Amino acid sequence: MVLTDQPTGIRPGEELDAQLLDPYLKQHIPGLTGQPAISQFPGGASNLTYLLHYPERDLVLRRPPFGHKARTAHDMGREFGILQRLGSAYPYCPKAFVHCTDAQLIGAEFYVMERVNGIILRADLPPELGLDAERAQTLCKSFIDRLVQLHRVDYHACGLGDLGKPQGYVARQISGWSQRYEQALTPDAPQWHAVRQWLEQHMPADSPRSAIVHNDYRFDNVILDPENPMNIIGVLDWELTTLGDPLMDLGNTLAYWIEASDPAPVQLTRRQPSNAPGMLTRQAFVDYYAEQSGIVIDNHDFYYTYGLFRLAGIVQQIYYRYFHGQTRDKRFAPFIHMNRLLEQMSLNVIKHSSL
């Protein structure tokens, strides 16, 4: 069995024209010959990711999705610039080669980067990795360490001081995601009124230590070394990255972290092996992050609930495209059920919170 992440066939309606793309790539990336064989990576529900296989090397192309897009989302030039500048301080970024603003080539702007060949974990740990509970815990802590390392980057030193505005970040995220959720509402979507009110009433001050916030840090966005799966060699999907409160980023990651003791309906939302023997619970995750980062965390219920609401906003934006026929990807049909479940999970956190 091949454990490294592999592309598949291209989904209908998401094809690329190699005859138009190839001359442009050869003009901007030296050493390419022949015609690229193009395939598509199956993961991801936002930006589309393709493998361009040339005889000499593999490249990866990223472009926005088809259909309705939030006004400030899917900025290819911004993501390209982050990769170019952050790589000097955070060596897990893929090397970015070229950003194209000519939408006539493939119907949208795009950028091309190197392929970091390795293992990407999806729902379950592959048995072939042979990870017992002890090794799974080591991998889990390595995963958290990479997040802490990102939050420690001196973003001014690597030229990313203009990436965002850390002051007022918490309040902007709560109001911003409320607005985006409203804009993506469909008739069958929950309103989230009680959760949104609770978040507004329990907003903490911004963390005194601002940081680069990945905003989508989870196991299927990190790449493991095929020779040593305990070693994370790459971090992907930088489209949502900004400057802000690192604890809000922690909350984003916790929203994806389904632990073994969660009830059966919640287990249905799991997209990473966070329930495997040896993986930390959410509380242990927070404790380890606090220990490694040196940040005191005494209100993680807020950050977790925020993460769940934000995830529901992303899910609803994607479902909106499906509901209105702007994408034919049937993976998105059940997203409305995930949205409803995320609301119930949030209400449960609030019910048992000490805040």
GUBA-790028 format. One record per residue (C-alpha): z, y, x; residue number from 1. Coordinates in Angstrom, 1 decimal, padded with zeros to 4 digits, m for minus. Example, Ala and Ser with C-alpha at 12.3 -4.5 7.8 and 13.67 -1.06 7.14 Angstrom:
((007.8,m004.5,012.3),1)
((007.1,m001.1,013.7),2)
***
This chain:
((000.0,000.0,000.0),1)
((m000.9,003.5,001.2),2)
((002.2,005.7,001.1),3)
((000.5,009.0,002.2),4)
((m000.5,011.3,m000.6),5)
((m004.0,010.5,m001.8),6)
((m006.5,012.5,m003.9),7)
((m008.3,011.0,m006.8),8)
((m011.4,011.8,m008.9),9)
((m011.9,015.3,m010.1),10)
((m010.7,016.0,m013.7),11)
((m013.5,016.9,m016.1),12)
((m014.2,020.7,m016.2),13)
((m012.5,021.3,m012.8),14)
((m015.4,020.4,m010.5),15)
((m016.4,022.3,m007.3),16)
((m020.0,022.9,m006.2),17)
((m020.2,021.7,m002.6),18)
((m023.7,023.2,m002.1),19)
((m022.3,026.7,m002.7),20)
((m018.9,026.1,m001.0),21)
((m020.1,024.4,002.3),22)
((m022.1,027.3,003.8),23)
((m019.2,029.7,003.3),24)
((m016.7,027.4,004.9),25)
((m018.9,026.8,007.9),26)
((m019.3,030.5,008.3),27)
((m015.5,031.0,008.5),28)
((m014.1,027.8,010.0),29)
((m015.7,026.8,013.3),30)
((m016.7,023.2,014.0),31)
((m017.6,021.8,010.6),32)
((m020.6,019.6,010.2),33)
((m022.1,017.6,007.4),34)
((m021.3,018.0,003.7),35)
((m017.7,017.8,002.4),36)
((m016.7,015.0,000.1),37)
((m014.6,016.7,m002.5),38)
((m011.7,015.1,m004.4),39)
((m008.7,016.4,m006.3),40)
((m005.0,015.9,m005.8),41)
((m003.4,014.7,m009.1),42)
((m000.1,016.4,m008.8),43)
((000.7,019.9,m009.9),44)
((000.3,021.6,m013.2),45)
((m000.4,025.2,m012.0),46)
((m002.8,026.0,m009.2),47)
((m005.5,023.3,m008.6),48)
((m005.6,021.5,m005.2),49)
((m008.6,019.8,m003.7),50)
((m009.3,017.7,m000.6),51)
((m012.4,018.7,001.4),52)
((m013.2,015.8,003.6),53)
((m015.5,016.7,006.6),54)
((m016.4,014.2,009.3),55)
((m014.2,016.2,011.8),56)
((m011.3,017.1,009.7),57)
((m009.7,017.3,006.3),58)
((m009.1,020.7,004.6),59)
((m007.3,021.6,001.4),60)
((m008.5,024.2,m001.1),61)
((m006.3,025.9,m003.6),62)
((m007.6,027.8,m006.6),63)
((m006.0,029.1,m009.9),64)
((m006.1,027.0,m013.0),65)
((m008.6,027.5,m015.8),66)
((m007.7,029.3,m019.0),67)
((m005.0,031.8,m019.8),68)
((m002.9,033.0,m016.8),69)
((000.1,035.3,m016.6),70)
((m001.0,038.7,m015.3),71)
((000.7,038.5,m011.9),72)
((000.4,034.7,m011.4),73)
((m001.9,032.7,m009.2),74)
((m002.5,035.4,m006.5),75)
((m004.4,033.4,m003.9),76)
((m004.4,036.3,m001.4),77)
((m000.6,036.7,m001.6),78)
((000.0,033.0,m001.1),79)
((m002.5,032.9,001.8),80)
((m000.7,035.9,003.4),81)
((002.7,034.2,003.1),82)
((001.5,031.1,004.9),83)
((m000.1,033.1,007.7),84)
((003.1,035.1,008.4),85)
((005.8,032.7,007.6),86)
((004.5,030.0,009.8),87)
((005.9,031.6,013.0),88)
((009.5,031.4,011.6),89)
((009.3,028.4,009.4),90)
((007.2,025.6,011.0),91)
((006.8,023.6,007.8),92)
((004.1,025.8,006.3),93)
((000.5,024.5,006.5),94)
((m001.8,026.6,008.6),95)
((m004.0,028.8,006.4),96)
((m007.6,029.4,007.5),97)
((m009.5,031.6,005.1),98)
((m009.1,033.5,001.8),99)
((m012.2,034.1,m000.3),100)
((m012.2,036.8,m003.0),101)
((m015.8,036.1,m004.1),102)
((m015.3,034.4,m007.5),103)
((m019.0,033.5,m007.7),104)
((m018.6,030.6,m005.3),105)
((m016.3,028.4,m007.4),106)
((m015.5,030.7,m010.4),107)
((m012.3,032.1,m008.9),108)
((m010.8,033.3,m005.6),109)
((m009.4,030.6,m003.4),110)
((m008.0,029.8,000.0),111)
((m008.4,026.9,002.4),112)
((m005.6,025.5,004.7),113)
((m005.0,022.5,006.9),114)
((m004.1,019.2,005.4),115)
((m000.6,018.0,006.4),116)
((m001.0,014.3,006.1),117)
((002.2,012.6,005.0),118)
((004.2,011.0,002.2),119)
((005.0,013.0,m001.0),120)
((007.6,011.5,m003.2),121)
((007.0,011.4,m007.0),122)
((009.2,009.8,m009.6),123)
((010.6,006.9,m007.6),124)
((011.2,005.9,m004.0),125)
((008.5,003.5,m002.9),126)
((010.1,000.2,m002.1),127)
((008.0,000.1,001.1),128)
((010.0,002.9,002.6),129)
((013.1,000.6,002.5),130)
((015.5,003.4,001.9),131)
((019.0,002.1,001.2),132)
((021.7,004.4,m000.2),133)
((022.7,005.6,003.2),134)
((019.2,006.5,004.3),135)
((018.5,008.1,000.9),136)
((021.5,010.3,001.3),137)
((020.3,011.3,004.8),138)
((016.9,012.2,003.3),139)
((018.6,014.2,000.5),140)
((020.6,016.2,003.0),141)
((017.5,016.8,005.0),142)
((015.8,018.1,001.9),143)
((018.7,020.6,001.3),144)
((018.7,021.5,005.0),145)
((015.1,022.7,004.8),146)
((016.0,024.9,001.9),147)
((018.9,026.4,003.8),148)
((016.7,026.9,006.8),149)
((014.2,028.9,004.7),150)
((017.0,031.0,003.2),151)
((018.1,031.9,006.8),152)
((014.6,033.1,007.9),153)
((014.6,036.8,009.1),154)
((011.8,037.9,006.7),155)
((011.5,041.3,008.4),156)
((010.9,039.7,011.8),157)
((008.0,037.6,010.5),158)
((006.4,040.5,008.6),159)
((007.4,039.6,005.1),160)
((009.7,042.6,004.4),161)
((007.3,043.8,001.7),162)
((007.1,040.5,m000.1),163)
((009.6,041.6,m002.9),164)
((012.5,043.7,m003.8),165)
((015.8,041.9,m003.4),166)
((017.9,044.6,m005.1),167)
((018.3,043.8,m008.8),168)
((016.7,040.4,m008.5),169)
((019.0,038.5,m010.8),170)
((018.6,041.0,m013.7),171)
((014.8,041.1,m013.2),172)
((014.5,037.4,m013.3),173)
((016.5,037.1,m016.6),174)
((014.5,039.9,m018.3),175)
((011.2,038.9,m016.7),176)
((011.4,035.2,m017.8),177)
((012.4,036.3,m021.3),178)
((009.3,038.5,m021.5),179)
((007.1,035.8,m020.1),180)
((008.5,033.2,m022.5),181)
((007.9,035.5,m025.4),182)
((004.3,036.0,m024.3),183)
((003.7,032.3,m024.1),184)
((005.3,031.3,m027.4),185)
((003.4,028.9,m029.7),186)
((004.4,028.3,m033.3),187)
((006.1,025.0,m032.4),188)
((008.2,026.3,m029.5),189)
((012.0,026.9,m029.6),190)
((013.2,030.5,m029.3),191)
((016.0,029.9,m026.7),192)
((018.0,032.8,m028.3),193)
((021.5,031.5,m027.6),194)
((020.8,030.6,m024.0),195)
((019.0,033.9,m023.2),196)
((022.0,035.8,m024.7),197)
((024.5,033.8,m022.6),198)
((022.5,034.4,m019.4),199)
((022.4,038.2,m020.1),200)
((026.2,038.2,m020.7),201)
((027.1,036.2,m017.6),202)
((024.8,037.7,m015.0),203)
((026.5,037.9,m011.6),204)
((025.8,040.6,m009.0),205)
((023.0,039.9,m006.5),206)
((024.1,037.8,m003.6),207)
((024.9,040.1,m000.6),208)
((022.5,038.0,001.5),209)
((018.9,038.3,000.3),210)
((016.4,035.7,001.4),211)
((012.9,034.3,001.1),212)
((012.9,032.5,m002.3),213)
((010.5,029.6,m002.5),214)
((010.9,029.3,m006.3),215)
((009.5,025.8,m006.6),216)
((011.4,023.7,m004.1),217)
((011.5,020.1,m005.1),218)
((010.7,016.7,m003.6),219)
((007.0,016.6,m004.6),220)
((006.5,019.9,m002.8),221)
((007.7,018.5,000.6),222)
((005.9,016.2,002.9),223)
((007.6,013.3,004.8),224)
((006.5,012.1,008.2),225)
((004.8,008.7,007.7),226)
((006.3,007.5,011.0),227)
((009.8,008.7,010.1),228)
((010.3,009.4,006.4),229)
((013.7,010.9,007.1),230)
((011.8,013.9,008.7),231)
((010.3,016.5,006.4),232)
((007.2,017.9,008.1),233)
((005.7,020.2,005.5),234)
((006.6,022.4,002.5),235)
((003.9,023.1,m000.1),236)
((003.2,025.4,m003.1),237)
((004.2,028.9,m002.0),238)
((002.5,030.8,m004.9),239)
((005.8,031.9,m006.5),240)
((007.6,032.9,m003.2),241)
((009.3,036.2,m003.1),242)
((012.4,038.0,m001.7),243)
((015.6,037.7,m003.7),244)
((018.9,035.9,m004.3),245)
((019.0,032.5,m002.6),246)
((021.4,031.1,m005.2),247)
((018.7,031.7,m007.9),248)
((016.4,029.6,m005.8),249)
((019.1,026.9,m005.7),250)
((019.3,027.1,m009.5),251)
((015.5,026.5,m009.6),252)
((015.9,023.4,m007.6),253)
((018.8,022.1,m009.6),254)
((016.8,022.3,m012.7),255)
((014.5,019.5,m011.4),256)
((017.5,017.5,m010.1),257)
((018.1,014.7,m012.6),258)
((021.0,012.5,m011.4),259)
((021.7,008.9,m012.2),260)
((024.4,009.6,m014.8),261)
((022.3,011.9,m016.9),262)
((021.5,010.5,m020.4),263)
((018.3,008.7,m021.2),264)
((016.5,011.6,m022.8),265)
((017.1,013.7,m019.7),266)
((015.9,010.9,m017.5),267)
((012.5,011.2,m019.2),268)
((012.0,014.6,m017.6),269)
((012.6,013.3,m014.0),270)
((009.7,013.8,m011.6),271)
((011.4,013.0,m008.3),272)
((013.8,010.2,m007.0),273)
((016.9,012.3,m007.4),274)
((018.6,009.5,m009.3),275)
((018.2,006.9,m006.5),276)
((021.3,005.3,m005.0),277)
((022.6,007.6,m002.3),278)
((021.1,010.8,m003.7),279)
((023.7,013.5,m004.2),280)
((024.8,014.6,m007.7),281)
((024.1,018.2,m008.7),282)
((027.7,019.1,m007.9),283)
((027.6,017.5,m004.5),284)
((024.2,019.1,m003.9),285)
((025.8,022.6,m004.5),286)
((028.8,021.7,m002.3),287)
((026.6,020.6,000.6),288)
((024.3,023.7,000.2),289)
((027.4,026.0,000.2),290)
((028.8,024.2,003.3),291)
((025.5,024.5,005.3),292)
((024.6,028.0,004.2),293)
((028.1,029.5,004.4),294)
((027.7,031.0,000.9),295)
((030.6,030.7,m001.6),296)
((029.4,029.4,m005.0),297)
((031.9,029.6,m007.8),298)
((029.5,030.0,m010.8),299)
((026.8,027.5,m010.3),300)
((026.6,026.9,m014.1),301)
((024.8,030.2,m014.4),302)
((022.2,029.4,m011.7),303)
((021.6,025.9,m013.1),304)
((021.2,027.3,m016.6),305)
((018.8,030.0,m015.4),306)
((016.8,027.3,m013.6),307)
((016.5,025.3,m016.8),308)
((015.3,028.4,m018.7),309)
((012.9,029.4,m016.1),310)
((011.5,025.8,m016.0),311)
((011.1,026.0,m019.7),312)
((009.1,029.2,m019.3),313)
((006.8,027.6,m016.8),314)
((006.4,024.5,m019.0),315)
((005.6,026.8,m022.0),316)
((003.0,028.8,m020.1),317)
((001.2,025.6,m019.3),318)
((001.6,024.2,m022.8),319)
((000.2,027.5,m024.1),320)
((m003.1,026.9,m022.3),321)
((m003.3,023.4,m023.8),322)
((m002.3,024.5,m027.3),323)
((m005.1,027.1,m027.3),324)
((m007.7,024.7,m025.9),325)
((m008.0,026.5,m022.5),326)
((m007.4,023.2,m020.6),327)
((m008.3,019.6,m021.6),328)
((m005.7,018.1,m019.4),329)
((m003.8,015.7,m021.7),330)
((m000.8,015.6,m019.3),331)
((000.2,018.9,m020.9),332)
((000.3,017.7,m024.5),333)
((004.0,016.6,m024.4),334)
((005.2,019.7,m022.6),335)
((006.4,021.1,m025.9),336)
((008.9,018.2,m026.1),337)
((010.1,018.9,m022.6),338)
((010.7,022.5,m023.5),339)
((012.9,021.5,m026.5),340)
((014.8,019.1,m024.3),341)
((015.4,021.8,m021.6),342)
((016.9,024.0,m024.3),343)
((019.3,021.3,m025.4),344)
((020.3,020.6,m021.7),345)
((021.0,024.3,m021.3),346)
((023.2,024.5,m024.4),347)
((025.1,021.5,m023.1),348)
((025.8,023.2,m019.8),349)
((027.0,026.3,m021.6),350)
((029.2,024.3,m023.9),351)
((031.1,022.8,m021.0),352)
((031.0,025.8,m018.7),353)
((034.1,027.6,m017.5),354)
((032.3,030.9,m017.3),355)
***
